[in-house]
């Protein structure tokens, strides 16, 4: 499995409950693509969200995020970590 | 303490050892600003690095990264996470 960080824009002023709802929307369908979105961090000032995920491919992760209602093409395979 | 994700560009083709060396350069001085850089993820294809940190302020984190030789102004306080 590969590891990914993806970035979403446009979440200015979003609350914890709203972020959790978006995360749950991913979680409800992620198994269908063998994806697991482990964690999401939000800066409500800039509206940026960073998600840490594992999955078979960038495209699989993008399909899950799109179907869950928050598409992004800013998906990076983070093959190295320390 | 606040939580931050910061983003660096320009690490195309960087190896795990090189990323570890950059991370160590931060670690060697981070205590001086009360910062702790917990984790760094690298996509060597795009050259993007994402760091997860805690610290007293965005500026303190930026000073550590600058002194360690890899400045960035893409620093986001991630006050919400799920």
Backbone of each chain as nested JSON, in Angstrom:
{
  "chains": [
    {"id": "A", "residues": [
      {"number": 1, "name": "UNK", "atoms": {"N": [0.832, -1.195, 0.0], "CA": [0.0, 0.0, 0.0], "C": [0.872, 1.252, 0.0]}},
      {"number": 2, "name": "UNK", "atoms": {"N": [0.414, 2.26, -0.713], "CA": [1.156, 3.515, -0.735], "C": [0.577, 4.47, 0.331]}},
      {"number": 3, "name": "UNK", "atoms": {"N": [1.404, 5.443, 0.685], "CA": [0.958, 6.471, 1.638], "C": [0.769, 7.791, 0.878]}},
      {"number": 4, "name": "UNK", "atoms": {"N": [-0.254, 8.51, 1.222], "CA": [-0.544, 9.757, 0.51], "C": [-0.836, 10.871, 1.504]}},
      {"number": 5, "name": "UNK", "atoms": {"N": [-0.464, 12.092, 1.129], "CA": [-1.017, 13.283, 1.769], "C": [-1.745, 14.027, 0.655]}},
      {"number": 6, "name": "UNK", "atoms": {"N": [-2.992, 14.378, 0.941], "CA": [-3.694, 15.203, -0.04], "C": [-4.156, 16.494, 0.622]}},
      {"number": 7, "name": "UNK", "atoms": {"N": [-4.349, 17.498, -0.187], "CA": [-4.627, 18.855, 0.29], "C": [-5.947, 19.326, -0.329]}},
      {"number": 8, "name": "UNK", "atoms": {"N": [-6.81, 19.841, 0.543], "CA": [-8.063, 20.441, 0.064], "C": [-8.036, 21.927, 0.418]}},
      {"number": 9, "name": "UNK", "atoms": {"N": [-8.644, 22.72, -0.455], "CA": [-8.825, 24.148, -0.17], "C": [-10.321, 24.426, -0.004]}},
      {"number": 10, "name": "UNK", "atoms": {"N": [-10.634, 25.6, 0.571], "CA": [-12.039, 25.991, 0.616], "C": [-12.771, 25.633, 1.89]}},
      {"number": 11, "name": "UNK", "atoms": {"N": [-12.057, 25.213, 2.945], "CA": [-12.723, 24.821, 4.207], "C": [-12.628, 25.954, 5.243]}},
      {"number": 12, "name": "UNK", "atoms": {"N": [-12.66, 27.223, 4.753], "CA": [-12.573, 28.371, 5.67], "C": [-13.75, 28.362, 6.64]}},
      {"number": 13, "name": "UNK", "atoms": {"N": [-13.459, 28.487, 7.938], "CA": [-14.511, 28.577, 8.935], "C": [-15.211, 27.269, 9.244]}},
      {"number": 14, "name": "UNK", "atoms": {"N": [-14.736, 26.174, 8.654], "CA": [-15.386, 24.877, 8.889], "C": [-15.148, 24.436, 10.34]}},
      {"number": 15, "name": "UNK", "atoms": {"N": [-16.158, 23.839, 10.973], "CA": [-16.053, 23.428, 12.371], "C": [-15.556, 21.981, 12.466]}},
      {"number": 16, "name": "UNK", "atoms": {"N": [-15.244, 21.553, 13.7], "CA": [-14.8, 20.174, 13.926], "C": [-15.897, 19.196, 13.505]}},
      {"number": 17, "name": "UNK", "atoms": {"N": [-17.134, 19.514, 13.844], "CA": [-18.237, 18.606, 13.483], "C": [-18.377, 18.489, 11.965]}},
      {"number": 18, "name": "UNK", "atoms": {"N": [-18.218, 19.613, 11.282], "CA": [-18.336, 19.582, 9.815], "C": [-17.189, 18.797, 9.192]}},
      {"number": 19, "name": "UNK", "atoms": {"N": [-15.973, 18.96, 9.758], "CA": [-14.826, 18.197, 9.244], "C": [-15.054, 16.704, 9.513]}},
      {"number": 20, "name": "UNK", "atoms": {"N": [-15.574, 16.387, 10.708], "CA": [-15.84, 14.988, 11.051], "C": [-16.879, 14.392, 10.088]}},
      {"number": 21, "name": "UNK", "atoms": {"N": [-17.869, 15.177, 9.715], "CA": [-18.9, 14.691, 8.789], "C": [-18.286, 14.399, 7.413]}},
      {"number": 22, "name": "UNK", "atoms": {"N": [-17.369, 15.277, 6.978], "CA": [-16.703, 15.043, 5.686], "C": [-15.846, 13.79, 5.76]}},
      {"number": 23, "name": "UNK", "atoms": {"N": [-15.172, 13.644, 6.89], "CA": [-14.308, 12.471, 7.108], "C": [-15.161, 11.198, 7.134]}},
      {"number": 24, "name": "UNK", "atoms": {"N": [-16.315, 11.276, 7.773], "CA": [-17.22, 10.112, 7.833], "C": [-17.738, 9.739, 6.441]}},
      {"number": 25, "name": "UNK", "atoms": {"N": [-17.956, 10.745, 5.608], "CA": [-18.429, 10.478, 4.244], "C": [-17.38, 9.68, 3.465]}},
      {"number": 26, "name": "UNK", "atoms": {"N": [-16.114, 10.003, 3.701], "CA": [-15.037, 9.201, 3.103], "C": [-15.052, 7.781, 3.676]}},
      {"number": 27, "name": "UNK", "atoms": {"N": [-15.105, 7.731, 5.019], "CA": [-14.985, 6.439, 5.706], "C": [-16.096, 5.472, 5.285]}},
      {"number": 28, "name": "UNK", "atoms": {"N": [-17.264, 6.01, 4.96], "CA": [-18.407, 5.159, 4.625], "C": [-18.177, 4.379, 3.331]}},
      {"number": 29, "name": "UNK", "atoms": {"N": [-17.315, 4.895, 2.442], "CA": [-17.153, 4.262, 1.137], "C": [-15.719, 3.849, 0.829]}},
      {"number": 30, "name": "UNK", "atoms": {"N": [-14.773, 4.204, 1.717], "CA": [-13.359, 4.019, 1.363], "C": [-12.975, 2.563, 1.131]}},
      {"number": 31, "name": "UNK", "atoms": {"N": [-13.664, 1.649, 1.838], "CA": [-13.341, 0.219, 1.672], "C": [-13.543, -0.237, 0.224]}},
      {"number": 32, "name": "UNK", "atoms": {"N": [-14.474, 0.416, -0.476], "CA": [-14.78, 0.004, -1.854], "C": [-13.572, 0.18, -2.78]}},
      {"number": 33, "name": "UNK", "atoms": {"N": [-12.623, 1.014, -2.367], "CA": [-11.425, 1.246, -3.185], "C": [-10.153, 0.804, -2.461]}},
      {"number": 34, "name": "UNK", "atoms": {"N": [-10.302, 0.168, -1.288], "CA": [-9.112, -0.262, -0.542], "C": [-8.308, 0.903, 0.006]}},
      {"number": 35, "name": "UNK", "atoms": {"N": [-9.016, 2.016, 0.221], "CA": [-8.386, 3.242, 0.728], "C": [-8.692, 3.363, 2.224]}},
      {"number": 36, "name": "UNK", "atoms": {"N": [-7.766, 3.966, 2.977], "CA": [-8.07, 4.293, 4.375], "C": [-7.515, 5.68, 4.659]}},
      {"number": 37, "name": "UNK", "atoms": {"N": [-8.421, 6.601, 4.994], "CA": [-8.012, 7.962, 5.344], "C": [-7.848, 8.002, 6.855]}},
      {"number": 38, "name": "UNK", "atoms": {"N": [-6.581, 8.049, 7.272], "CA": [-6.238, 7.892, 8.68], "C": [-6.512, 9.128, 9.503]}},
      {"number": 39, "name": "UNK", "atoms": {"N": [-6.194, 10.285, 8.928], "CA": [-6.23, 11.503, 9.751], "C": [-6.467, 12.703, 8.844]}},
      {"number": 40, "name": "UNK", "atoms": {"N": [-7.144, 13.716, 9.378], "CA": [-7.35, 14.965, 8.631], "C": [-7.08, 16.133, 9.57]}},
      {"number": 41, "name": "UNK", "atoms": {"N": [-6.291, 17.094, 9.074], "CA": [-5.957, 18.288, 9.846], "C": [-6.516, 19.49, 9.095]}},
      {"number": 42, "name": "UNK", "atoms": {"N": [-7.135, 20.421, 9.822], "CA": [-7.752, 21.594, 9.195], "C": [-7.232, 22.885, 9.813]}},
      {"number": 43, "name": "UNK", "atoms": {"N": [-6.861, 23.816, 8.925], "CA": [-6.604, 25.202, 9.339], "C": [-7.82, 26.011, 8.909]}},
      {"number": 44, "name": "UNK", "atoms": {"N": [-8.758, 26.297, 9.831], "CA": [-10.0, 26.977, 9.441], "C": [-9.784, 28.421, 9.004]}},
      {"number": 45, "name": "UNK", "atoms": {"N": [-8.611, 28.989, 9.276], "CA": [-8.305, 30.353, 8.822], "C": [-8.044, 30.362, 7.311]}},
      {"number": 46, "name": "UNK", "atoms": {"N": [-7.141, 29.485, 6.872], "CA": [-6.803, 29.458, 5.437], "C": [-7.771, 28.572, 4.658]}},
      {"number": 47, "name": "UNK", "atoms": {"N": [-8.463, 27.672, 5.387], "CA": [-9.386, 26.749, 4.727], "C": [-8.715, 25.515, 4.167]}},
      {"number": 48, "name": "UNK", "atoms": {"N": [-7.425, 25.305, 4.523], "CA": [-6.698, 24.13, 3.999], "C": [-6.935, 22.931, 4.915]}},
      {"number": 49, "name": "UNK", "atoms": {"N": [-7.16, 21.767, 4.248], "CA": [-7.227, 20.49, 4.959], "C": [-6.136, 19.593, 4.403]}},
      {"number": 50, "name": "UNK", "atoms": {"N": [-5.428, 18.902, 5.276], "CA": [-4.41, 17.929, 4.893], "C": [-4.885, 16.565, 5.375]}},
      {"number": 51, "name": "UNK", "atoms": {"N": [-4.953, 15.588, 4.464], "CA": [-5.355, 14.235, 4.836], "C": [-4.174, 13.296, 4.648]}},
      {"number": 52, "name": "UNK", "atoms": {"N": [-4.025, 12.384, 5.604], "CA": [-3.016, 11.325, 5.523], "C": [-3.764, 10.025, 5.253]}},
      {"number": 53, "name": "UNK", "atoms": {"N": [-3.383, 9.328, 4.185], "CA": [-4.125, 8.133, 3.763], "C": [-3.188, 7.026, 3.306]}},
      {"number": 54, "name": "UNK", "atoms": {"N": [-3.731, 5.808, 3.26], "CA": [-3.074, 4.704, 2.563], "C": [-4.046, 4.222, 1.499]}},
      {"number": 55, "name": "UNK", "atoms": {"N": [-3.48, 3.62, 0.45], "CA": [-4.361, 3.125, -0.599], "C": [-3.568, 2.542, -1.756]}},
      {"number": 56, "name": "UNK", "atoms": {"N": [-4.266, 1.893, -2.697], "CA": [-3.593, 1.249, -3.825], "C": [-3.076, 2.232, -4.871]}},
      {"number": 57, "name": "UNK", "atoms": {"N": [-3.72, 3.429, -4.958], "CA": [-3.286, 4.381, -5.985], "C": [-3.838, 5.768, -5.683]}},
      {"number": 58, "name": "UNK", "atoms": {"N": [-3.204, 6.761, -6.292], "CA": [-3.657, 8.155, -6.191], "C": [-5.089, 8.266, -6.73]}},
      {"number": 59, "name": "UNK", "atoms": {"N": [-5.35, 7.566, -7.831], "CA": [-6.661, 7.662, -8.48], "C": [-7.768, 7.102, -7.579]}},
      {"number": 60, "name": "UNK", "atoms": {"N": [-7.474, 5.99, -6.879], "CA": [-8.479, 5.391, -5.981], "C": [-8.852, 6.395, -4.888]}},
      {"number": 61, "name": "UNK", "atoms": {"N": [-7.827, 7.049, -4.321], "CA": [-8.072, 8.041, -3.267], "C": [-8.871, 9.214, -3.812]}},
      {"number": 62, "name": "UNK", "atoms": {"N": [-8.533, 9.654, -5.02], "CA": [-9.251, 10.784, -5.621], "C": [-10.718, 10.425, -5.871]}},
      {"number": 63, "name": "UNK", "atoms": {"N": [-10.982, 9.175, -6.272], "CA": [-12.379, 8.768, -6.522], "C": [-13.193, 8.804, -5.222]}},
      {"number": 64, "name": "UNK", "atoms": {"N": [-12.565, 8.35, -4.124], "CA": [-13.282, 8.343, -2.844], "C": [-13.605, 9.774, -2.422]}},
      {"number": 65, "name": "UNK", "atoms": {"N": [-12.611, 10.648, -2.486], "CA": [-12.842, 12.043, -2.09], "C": [-13.9, 12.698, -2.985]}},
      {"number": 66, "name": "UNK", "atoms": {"N": [-13.871, 12.366, -4.274], "CA": [-14.861, 12.965, -5.188], "C": [-16.26, 12.483, -4.841]}},
      {"number": 67, "name": "UNK", "atoms": {"N": [-16.416, 11.167, -4.678], "CA": [-17.734, 10.605, -4.363], "C": [-18.234, 11.119, -3.003]}},
      {"number": 68, "name": "UNK", "atoms": {"N": [-17.301, 11.416, -2.091], "CA": [-17.712, 11.899, -0.758], "C": [-18.041, 13.392, -0.792]}},
      {"number": 69, "name": "UNK", "atoms": {"N": [-17.819, 14.043, -1.941], "CA": [-18.238, 15.426, -2.082], "C": [-17.149, 16.464, -1.883]}},
      {"number": 70, "name": "UNK", "atoms": {"N": [-15.877, 16.007, -1.758], "CA": [-14.819, 17.013, -1.607], "C": [-13.615, 16.597, -2.469]}},
      {"number": 71, "name": "UNK", "atoms": {"N": [-13.762, 16.752, -3.79], "CA": [-12.701, 16.339, -4.704], "C": [-11.444, 17.19, -4.551]}},
      {"number": 72, "name": "UNK", "atoms": {"N": [-10.292, 16.582, -4.856], "CA": [-9.036, 17.324, -4.921], "C": [-8.112, 16.611, -5.894]}},
      {"number": 73, "name": "UNK", "atoms": {"N": [-7.288, 17.403, -6.573], "CA": [-6.257, 16.787, -7.414], "C": [-4.87, 17.011, -6.806]}},
      {"number": 74, "name": "UNK", "atoms": {"N": [-4.873, 17.601, -5.615], "CA": [-3.6, 17.818, -4.918], "C": [-3.305, 16.593, -4.052]}},
      {"number": 75, "name": "UNK", "atoms": {"N": [-2.864, 15.529, -4.703], "CA": [-2.622, 14.26, -4.006], "C": [-1.165, 13.869, -4.213]}},
      {"number": 76, "name": "UNK", "atoms": {"N": [-0.47, 13.631, -3.131], "CA": [0.972, 13.384, -3.203], "C": [1.308, 12.035, -2.571]}},
      {"number": 77, "name": "UNK", "atoms": {"N": [2.021, 11.18, -3.303], "CA": [2.444, 9.891, -2.724], "C": [3.701, 10.134, -1.891]}},
      {"number": 78, "name": "UNK", "atoms": {"N": [3.571, 10.034, -0.603], "CA": [4.684, 10.317, 0.304], "C": [5.425, 9.011, 0.625]}},
      {"number": 79, "name": "UNK", "atoms": {"N": [6.275, 8.638, -0.309], "CA": [6.962, 7.34, -0.219], "C": [8.107, 7.344, 0.796]}},
      {"number": 80, "name": "UNK", "atoms": {"N": [8.461, 8.537, 1.258], "CA": [9.547, 8.648, 2.245], "C": [9.04, 9.428, 3.441]}},
      {"number": 81, "name": "UNK", "atoms": {"N": [9.306, 8.935, 4.647], "CA": [8.896, 9.695, 5.839], "C": [9.922, 9.459, 6.945]}},
      {"number": 82, "name": "UNK", "atoms": {"N": [10.041, 10.454, 7.813], "CA": [10.937, 10.348, 8.962], "C": [10.233, 10.919, 10.192]}}
    ]},
    {"id": "B", "residues": [
      {"number": 1, "name": "UNK", "atoms": {"N": [-0.009, 24.567, 23.457], "CA": [0.783, 24.477, 22.248], "C": [-0.123, 24.327, 21.022]}},
      {"number": 2, "name": "UNK", "atoms": {"N": [0.274, 24.952, 19.94], "CA": [-0.501, 24.836, 18.711], "C": [0.08, 23.718, 17.839]}},
      {"number": 3, "name": "UNK", "atoms": {"N": [-0.749, 23.241, 16.93], "CA": [-0.313, 22.213, 15.988], "C": [-0.195, 22.852, 14.608]}},
      {"number": 4, "name": "UNK", "atoms": {"N": [0.814, 22.466, 13.866], "CA": [1.045, 23.052, 12.546], "C": [1.331, 21.956, 11.527]}},
      {"number": 5, "name": "UNK", "atoms": {"N": [0.917, 22.219, 10.288], "CA": [1.456, 21.483, 9.152], "C": [2.127, 22.536, 8.28]}},
      {"number": 6, "name": "UNK", "atoms": {"N": [3.374, 22.266, 7.917], "CA": [4.01, 23.185, 6.982], "C": [4.449, 22.414, 5.743]}},
      {"number": 7, "name": "UNK", "atoms": {"N": [4.591, 23.135, 4.666], "CA": [4.845, 22.534, 3.355], "C": [6.119, 23.144, 2.776]}},
      {"number": 8, "name": "UNK", "atoms": {"N": [7.005, 22.268, 2.324], "CA": [8.229, 22.715, 1.634], "C": [8.149, 22.233, 0.187]}},
      {"number": 9, "name": "UNK", "atoms": {"N": [8.714, 23.031, -0.706], "CA": [8.865, 22.614, -2.102], "C": [10.363, 22.465, -2.411]}},
      {"number": 10, "name": "UNK", "atoms": {"N": [10.658, 21.793, -3.54], "CA": [12.047, 21.742, -3.98], "C": [12.831, 20.538, -3.521]}},
      {"number": 11, "name": "UNK", "atoms": {"N": [12.163, 19.518, -2.985], "CA": [12.879, 18.321, -2.504], "C": [12.775, 17.175, -3.529]}},
      {"number": 12, "name": "UNK", "atoms": {"N": [12.764, 17.541, -4.832], "CA": [12.67, 16.512, -5.884], "C": [13.882, 15.586, -5.82]}},
      {"number": 13, "name": "UNK", "atoms": {"N": [13.624, 14.281, -5.803], "CA": [14.71, 13.305, -5.838], "C": [15.464, 13.144, -4.533]}},
      {"number": 14, "name": "UNK", "atoms": {"N": [14.995, 13.824, -3.491], "CA": [15.701, 13.729, -2.196], "C": [15.528, 12.326, -1.614]}},
      {"number": 15, "name": "UNK", "atoms": {"N": [16.569, 11.788, -0.992], "CA": [16.54, 10.43, -0.439], "C": [16.085, 10.462, 1.021]}},
      {"number": 16, "name": "UNK", "atoms": {"N": [15.845, 9.255, 1.559], "CA": [15.434, 9.162, 2.963], "C": [16.535, 9.709, 3.869]}},
      {"number": 17, "name": "UNK", "atoms": {"N": [17.793, 9.377, 3.54], "CA": [18.903, 9.863, 4.373], "C": [18.996, 11.39, 4.35]}},
      {"number": 18, "name": "UNK", "atoms": {"N": [18.767, 11.962, 3.168], "CA": [18.842, 13.424, 3.058], "C": [17.694, 14.077, 3.823]}},
      {"number": 19, "name": "UNK", "atoms": {"N": [16.512, 13.461, 3.747], "CA": [15.374, 14.004, 4.5], "C": [15.656, 13.888, 5.998]}},
      {"number": 20, "name": "UNK", "atoms": {"N": [16.217, 12.74, 6.405], "CA": [16.541, 12.543, 7.827], "C": [17.557, 13.593, 8.292]}},
      {"number": 21, "name": "UNK", "atoms": {"N": [18.504, 13.916, 7.435], "CA": [19.522, 14.927, 7.803], "C": [18.859, 16.296, 7.993]}},
      {"number": 22, "name": "UNK", "atoms": {"N": [17.912, 16.619, 7.114], "CA": [17.209, 17.908, 7.24], "C": [16.382, 17.922, 8.525]}},
      {"number": 23, "name": "UNK", "atoms": {"N": [15.752, 16.796, 8.798], "CA": [14.934, 16.658, 10.011], "C": [15.827, 16.781, 11.264]}},
      {"number": 24, "name": "UNK", "atoms": {"N": [17.007, 16.168, 11.198], "CA": [17.946, 16.251, 12.332], "C": [18.422, 17.684, 12.56]}},
      {"number": 25, "name": "UNK", "atoms": {"N": [18.585, 18.426, 11.465], "CA": [19.023, 19.832, 11.596], "C": [17.962, 20.639, 12.348]}},
      {"number": 26, "name": "UNK", "atoms": {"N": [16.695, 20.336, 12.095], "CA": [15.619, 20.973, 12.87], "C": [15.706, 20.531, 14.34]}},
      {"number": 27, "name": "UNK", "atoms": {"N": [15.801, 19.211, 14.523], "CA": [15.748, 18.64, 15.875], "C": [16.869, 19.19, 16.762]}},
      {"number": 28, "name": "UNK", "atoms": {"N": [18.001, 19.489, 16.137], "CA": [19.166, 19.945, 16.917], "C": [18.914, 21.294, 17.581]}},
      {"number": 29, "name": "UNK", "atoms": {"N": [18.02, 22.109, 16.999], "CA": [17.831, 23.471, 17.515], "C": [16.394, 23.762, 17.955]}},
      {"number": 30, "name": "UNK", "atoms": {"N": [15.469, 22.83, 17.716], "CA": [14.038, 23.137, 17.93], "C": [13.7, 23.501, 19.375]}},
      {"number": 31, "name": "UNK", "atoms": {"N": [14.45, 22.915, 20.322], "CA": [14.175, 23.205, 21.741], "C": [14.332, 24.689, 22.052]}},
      {"number": 32, "name": "UNK", "atoms": {"N": [15.21, 25.347, 21.294], "CA": [15.478, 26.768, 21.556], "C": [14.233, 27.638, 21.334]}},
      {"number": 33, "name": "UNK", "atoms": {"N": [13.27, 27.12, 20.58], "CA": [12.041, 27.885, 20.304], "C": [10.802, 27.165, 20.857]}},
      {"number": 34, "name": "UNK", "atoms": {"N": [11.038, 26.053, 21.6], "CA": [9.89, 25.321, 22.14], "C": [9.061, 24.644, 21.066]}},
      {"number": 35, "name": "UNK", "atoms": {"N": [9.746, 24.341, 19.953], "CA": [9.085, 23.705, 18.803], "C": [9.439, 22.214, 18.814]}},
      {"number": 36, "name": "UNK", "atoms": {"N": [8.516, 21.371, 18.316], "CA": [8.859, 19.962, 18.102], "C": [8.268, 19.522, 16.764]}},
      {"number": 37, "name": "UNK", "atoms": {"N": [9.162, 19.143, 15.857], "CA": [8.727, 18.655, 14.552], "C": [8.599, 17.132, 14.657]}},
      {"number": 38, "name": "UNK", "atoms": {"N": [7.357, 16.676, 14.683], "CA": [7.059, 15.27, 14.988], "C": [7.337, 14.338, 13.828]}},
      {"number": 39, "name": "UNK", "atoms": {"N": [6.968, 14.787, 12.624], "CA": [7.005, 13.864, 11.493], "C": [7.17, 14.667, 10.199]}},
      {"number": 40, "name": "UNK", "atoms": {"N": [7.817, 14.053, 9.234], "CA": [7.963, 14.687, 7.92], "C": [7.69, 13.644, 6.845]}},
      {"number": 41, "name": "UNK", "atoms": {"N": [6.856, 14.017, 5.888], "CA": [6.512, 13.121, 4.772], "C": [7.003, 13.769, 3.481]}},
      {"number": 42, "name": "UNK", "atoms": {"N": [7.626, 12.972, 2.617], "CA": [8.193, 13.504, 1.361], "C": [7.642, 12.758, 0.151]}},
      {"number": 43, "name": "UNK", "atoms": {"N": [7.217, 13.535, -0.849], "CA": [6.938, 12.985, -2.179], "C": [8.116, 13.375, -3.068]}},
      {"number": 44, "name": "UNK", "atoms": {"N": [9.068, 12.457, -3.288], "CA": [10.272, 12.817, -4.045], "C": [9.999, 13.118, -5.52]}},
      {"number": 45, "name": "UNK", "atoms": {"N": [8.814, 12.739, -6.026], "CA": [8.451, 13.048, -7.407], "C": [8.148, 14.546, -7.557]}},
      {"number": 46, "name": "UNK", "atoms": {"N": [7.259, 15.035, -6.698], "CA": [6.876, 16.453, -6.799], "C": [7.833, 17.353, -6.015]}},
      {"number": 47, "name": "UNK", "atoms": {"N": [8.58, 16.731, -5.088], "CA": [9.504, 17.517, -4.26], "C": [8.84, 18.176, -3.059]}},
      {"number": 48, "name": "UNK", "atoms": {"N": [7.595, 17.799, -2.762], "CA": [6.884, 18.401, -1.617], "C": [7.173, 17.613, -0.346]}},
      {"number": 49, "name": "UNK", "atoms": {"N": [7.414, 18.381, 0.74], "CA": [7.544, 17.799, 2.068], "C": [6.46, 18.418, 2.942]}},
      {"number": 50, "name": "UNK", "atoms": {"N": [5.814, 17.587, 3.74], "CA": [4.816, 18.027, 4.706], "C": [5.35, 17.693, 6.1]}},
      {"number": 51, "name": "UNK", "atoms": {"N": [5.412, 18.705, 6.982], "CA": [5.874, 18.47, 8.342], "C": [4.718, 18.708, 9.314]}},
      {"number": 52, "name": "UNK", "atoms": {"N": [4.61, 17.84, 10.308], "CA": [3.637, 17.997, 11.392], "C": [4.415, 18.413, 12.631]}},
      {"number": 53, "name": "UNK", "atoms": {"N": [4.021, 19.533, 13.23], "CA": [4.781, 20.083, 14.357], "C": [3.866, 20.619, 15.446]}},
      {"number": 54, "name": "UNK", "atoms": {"N": [4.454, 20.802, 16.624], "CA": [3.801, 21.58, 17.685], "C": [4.749, 22.715, 18.043]}},
      {"number": 55, "name": "UNK", "atoms": {"N": [4.179, 23.793, 18.555], "CA": [5.027, 24.91, 18.928], "C": [4.204, 26.081, 19.418]}},
      {"number": 56, "name": "UNK", "atoms": {"N": [4.89, 27.118, 19.947], "CA": [4.197, 28.273, 20.5], "C": [3.621, 29.208, 19.445]}},
      {"number": 57, "name": "UNK", "atoms": {"N": [4.217, 29.209, 18.243], "CA": [3.727, 30.124, 17.198], "C": [4.24, 29.696, 15.82]}},
      {"number": 58, "name": "UNK", "atoms": {"N": [3.56, 30.205, 14.798], "CA": [3.976, 29.986, 13.411], "C": [5.38, 30.541, 13.205]}},
      {"number": 59, "name": "UNK", "atoms": {"N": [5.627, 31.724, 13.772], "CA": [6.92, 32.389, 13.57], "C": [8.066, 31.569, 14.187]}},
      {"number": 60, "name": "UNK", "atoms": {"N": [7.825, 30.983, 15.369], "CA": [8.877, 30.176, 16.017], "C": [9.253, 29.002, 15.113]}},
      {"number": 61, "name": "UNK", "atoms": {"N": [8.248, 28.356, 14.55], "CA": [8.5, 27.224, 13.645], "C": [9.244, 27.683, 12.397]}},
      {"number": 62, "name": "UNK", "atoms": {"N": [8.833, 28.818, 11.869], "CA": [9.502, 29.328, 10.667], "C": [10.967, 29.646, 10.942]}},
      {"number": 63, "name": "UNK", "atoms": {"N": [11.249, 30.188, 12.139], "CA": [12.653, 30.516, 12.481], "C": [13.506, 29.249, 12.543]}},
      {"number": 64, "name": "UNK", "atoms": {"N": [12.951, 28.18, 13.126], "CA": [13.709, 26.924, 13.226], "C": [13.99, 26.385, 11.817]}},
      {"number": 65, "name": "UNK", "atoms": {"N": [12.965, 26.334, 10.975], "CA": [13.165, 25.806, 9.619], "C": [14.183, 26.66, 8.854]}},
      {"number": 66, "name": "UNK", "atoms": {"N": [14.112, 27.978, 9.054], "CA": [15.053, 28.852, 8.343], "C": [16.482, 28.61, 8.806]}},
      {"number": 67, "name": "UNK", "atoms": {"N": [16.66, 28.574, 10.136], "CA": [18.014, 28.36, 10.676], "C": [18.546, 26.981, 10.28]}},
      {"number": 68, "name": "UNK", "atoms": {"N": [17.667, 26.012, 10.098], "CA": [18.092, 24.649, 9.728], "C": [18.367, 24.537, 8.228]}},
      {"number": 69, "name": "UNK", "atoms": {"N": [18.1, 25.634, 7.484], "CA": [18.47, 25.63, 6.074], "C": [17.357, 25.299, 5.096]}},
      {"number": 70, "name": "UNK", "atoms": {"N": [16.111, 25.193, 5.599], "CA": [15.027, 24.911, 4.652], "C": [13.803, 25.772, 5.028]}},
      {"number": 71, "name": "UNK", "atoms": {"N": [13.904, 27.078, 4.74], "CA": [12.823, 27.998, 5.092], "C": [11.553, 27.724, 4.307]}},
      {"number": 72, "name": "UNK", "atoms": {"N": [10.413, 28.037, 4.929], "CA": [9.134, 27.999, 4.226], "C": [8.196, 29.004, 4.875]}},
      {"number": 73, "name": "UNK", "atoms": {"N": [7.315, 29.572, 4.04], "CA": [6.28, 30.439, 4.619], "C": [4.904, 29.779, 4.502]}},
      {"number": 74, "name": "UNK", "atoms": {"N": [4.924, 28.509, 4.022], "CA": [3.665, 27.767, 3.918], "C": [3.434, 27.011, 5.233]}},
      {"number": 75, "name": "UNK", "atoms": {"N": [3.024, 27.743, 6.242], "CA": [2.836, 27.179, 7.576], "C": [1.381, 27.38, 7.996]}},
      {"number": 76, "name": "UNK", "atoms": {"N": [0.718, 26.318, 8.352], "CA": [-0.717, 26.362, 8.644], "C": [-0.981, 25.849, 10.058]}},
      {"number": 77, "name": "UNK", "atoms": {"N": [-1.694, 26.643, 10.859], "CA": [-2.046, 26.173, 12.196], "C": [-3.278, 25.282, 12.079]}},
      {"number": 78, "name": "UNK", "atoms": {"N": [-3.093, 24.01, 12.308], "CA": [-4.194, 23.052, 12.151], "C": [-4.882, 22.843, 13.508]}},
      {"number": 79, "name": "UNK", "atoms": {"N": [-5.764, 23.776, 13.818], "CA": [-6.395, 23.791, 15.142], "C": [-7.512, 22.745, 15.276]}},
      {"number": 80, "name": "UNK", "atoms": {"N": [-7.886, 22.146, 14.145], "CA": [-8.935, 21.121, 14.157], "C": [-8.396, 19.884, 13.463]}},
      {"number": 81, "name": "UNK", "atoms": {"N": [-8.611, 18.717, 14.087], "CA": [-8.195, 17.469, 13.437], "C": [-9.172, 16.364, 13.807]}},
      {"number": 82, "name": "UNK", "atoms": {"N": [-9.293, 15.396, 12.909], "CA": [-10.166, 14.225, 13.155], "C": [-9.441, 12.974, 12.669]}}
    ]}
  ]
}
